[in-house]
Amino acid sequence: MAESPESGLFPGTGRRVLVSGAARGLGRALAQVFARNGDRVAVHYGTRRTDAEATLAGLPGRGHVLLGADLADPTAAARLVTDTTEALGGIDVLVNNAAVNTPHPPARTGYADWVAAWQQHTAVNLLGTAHLSHGAAQRMIEQGTGGRIVNIGSRGAFRGEPEHPAYGATKAAVHALGQSLAVALAPYGIAVASVAPGFIETERVAHRLTGAEGAALRAQSPYGRVARPEEIARAVLWLAAPEAEWSSGTVLDLNGASHLRS
């Protein structure tokens, strides 16, 4: 069983970081904030290779790598961890950001589409996260220097997602998975935490931030706006830091007071 003194965590001048779903949006912001921190980043993409190449090209520093994998495939998820380890020489931080979020309101979705939506969300959002976490944890244990796993959850896990129920449900499961892993992996110096963002201004949802819908989304927060990707990324960077070990097991709300849990 590995000891986890802070002085032994993340040896060398920069950590080795895998960010899943880093082609654009929050994933790109995550890759950028770790790169600016002096870390080497594996930029993962599922289908958006061109966007991911743009993310990679914009990262400061050296030693970053581009890796593609379909996280709905357990074999591909395992290979992504192997490829990251080979490319970076190991893995110190995993950020589980990759997710799908397609509408499937229960009252207006046929059964076949309903089943397909649940299968897709479960395969990527939950099982992809679980498989990457298992693989990364195994490598961190072998390295013997501890590590960090940070999951991107959602405010929707608490307040519900009526248009995207499988998304809300799988993100709630991701929160629970992170807490289970936090307890299981603490003896190895691996801290696991999750963040639960509210609405984030990204390319994927830019169309929803116009007109009346955009005004309504901004009005959910007393700040009268939605989150910037960089705000979420900075919080993730802190949770991945050596000094954040005592935050293991937490689910950090990042929603601009748009939803308050008791």
N, C-alpha and C positions, 0 to 999 in steps of 0.2 A: 504494500500500500504506500503510495507516494506521499511524502510530506509536502506541505504547501506553505512554506515561509514566503512572505512577500518578496524577499530578496531573490528567491529562486524562480519566480514567476516570469514567463515570457523572456527567456534569455536573448541576448544580442541587442542590436540597435533598433530593430523594428519587429513587430509581431507579424505573424502569418495569418491572414484573415480571409475567410470565405464568406462572401455576401451572395446569397441566392436571390435570383430575380433582380439583378442589378443593371438591367438594360436601360432603364429610364426611371423617371419619377423618384419615389422615395429610395429605391435601390441605388440609383445613381448618386443621390445625395449621401447615402451611407458609404458607398465606395469612396467618394470624394473626401468625406470627413476623416475616414481612417487613413487614407493616403496622405492627407495634410498633416496627420499626426505622426507621420514617419513610418507607417506600417506598409507592408506589401500585401496587395489585395488580389484575390482570385475573383474576377468578375464573371458571375454565372448568368447565363441566359437560357430561356427555353426555346423560343421561336424567333425572337427579335435580334438576330445577329448584328444587323447594321446598327441598330441603336446601341447595342452592347459595345460594338467597336468604337462608337463615338464616346461612350463612357470611358473606355480604356484609354483612348487617345487623350482625353482631358484630365487624366489623373496626374498629379505632381509626383515626383520621385521616380524610382526605377524598380524593376523586378516584378511588376504587376503582370497578370496573365488572364487570358480570356478562355472560358470553358463553357461548353454547351452541354445540356442534359435535360431530358424529359423527366421531371421529378415524379410524374405519375407512374413511372416504371421503377420498381424497387432496385432492379439491377443497375439502371442508369444512375440512380441516386447513390448507390454504393460506389460506382465507378467515379462519380464526381468527387467524392471524398478522396479516393485513391489518386485521381489526377491532380487534385489540389496539393496533396501531400508530396507527390513527386515533383510538381512544378515549383512549390515554395520551400520544399525541404521539411515540411511538417505543417501542423495547424495549431494555432493558439486560440483563435477566436472564430466562432461560427455565428453568423447573423442569419436567422431564418426569416427571410423577407418574401420569398416567392409565394404567390397566391393567385387564385382565380376568383372572380366575383362577377358572375353573370346573373341577370335578373331571372327570377322564377317565382313570381307571386302565386301562392297556392290556389287562389280563386280563379286565376286566368291561365294556368299552365296545365297542359294535357299530361296524362300520366307518364307517357314515354319520355317526354321532355323533363318532367319532374324527376324521374329516376336517373336520367342522364346527368342532370344538374347535381344531384346528391352524390353520384358516383365520382364526378369530376372534382367537386369541391373536397370530398373526403380524400381522394387519391393524392391531390396536390397539397391542399392546405394542411391537412392533418398527417396523413401517412408520409408524405414527402418530408415534412418537418421532423417526424419521428425517425425516419430512416437516416436522414442527414445527421440528426443529433446523436443517434447510436454510433454511426461511423466515426464522427468527429470525437465523441467521448472515448471510443476505443483508442484512437490515435493519441489523444491527450494523455490517457492513462499510460500508454506505452512510452511516451516521451518522459513522463515522470515530473513534469514541471507545472502541472495544473492547466487551467484554461478558463475560457468564458463561452457561454452560449446565451445569446439574446434572441428571443422570439418576438416577431412583430404580430401582436394580437389585434384587438379592435374594441372600441367602445361598444360596438354592436353586440358583443358577447354579453353585455349587461343590459342594454336598453332594448334589444331586439332589432331584427332586420326584416320587416314585413315583406319587402320586395326581394330580399335575398336571404331567406331563412337558413339555407345550408351554409352560407358564409358566416352568419352569426353563430350557428351551432359549432362549426368547425373551429372558429376562433376561440370559443369558450373551451373547447377541448384542448386547443393549443395552450391556453393558460393553465389548465389542469395538468397537462403533460409537463410543462415547465416546472411546476411546483413538485411533481413527483420526481423529476430528474434532479431538482435542486437537493432534495434529501438524499437520493441515491448516490449522487456524484460528489457530495461535499467531502467525504473522506479522501478523495483523490485531488483535492484542491481545485475542483471545477465548480464554478458558480454559475447558476442558471437563473435568468430573470426574463420577464416579458414586459412589453409596453403595450398599452391599449390606446392608440390614437383615435381621435375623432376624425372629422372630414379633413382631408389634406389636399391642397391645391397642386395637382399633378396633371400631366398631359392627358392621361386616361379619362379624367373626369372634368376636363376644362369646359366641355359643352354644358355641364350641369351648373356651372357657376355664372351663367348668363341669365338675364331676365328675372322673372318672378321666382323661379326655383333657386337661382343663385342668391337672391335676397333672403329667401327663407332659410337657406343653409347658413348664411352668415349670421342671421338673427338667432340661431341656436346658441351662440356664445354671447355673453355680455360684452365681449370685446368687439363684436360686430364684424368678425372675419372668420376665416378658416385657417388651419395651420399651414405653415410653410414647411416643405420637406426638410430644410436644414434644421428646424427646431426639433423635429423628431430625431434626426440623425445625431444631433449633439447629445441628446439624452441617452441614446444607445451607446455612443462612444463612452460616456461616463460609466454606464452599467458594465461595460466591457473592461474597465480599468482595474488594475490590481487593487486599488483602494476601495473598490465597490463590492468586495467580497461579502460584506455583511448585508448587502441587499439581495443576496441569493434567495430565490423563492418569491420575490415580490412581483406584483403586477402593477406597473406604474401607469396611472391615468395621465394622458396627454391630450386633453380635449378642450382646453380653454374654458373650463367651468360650464361646458355645454351639457354635461351629465355628471351628477354627483352621486357617489355611492355611499351608503351608510355603513 
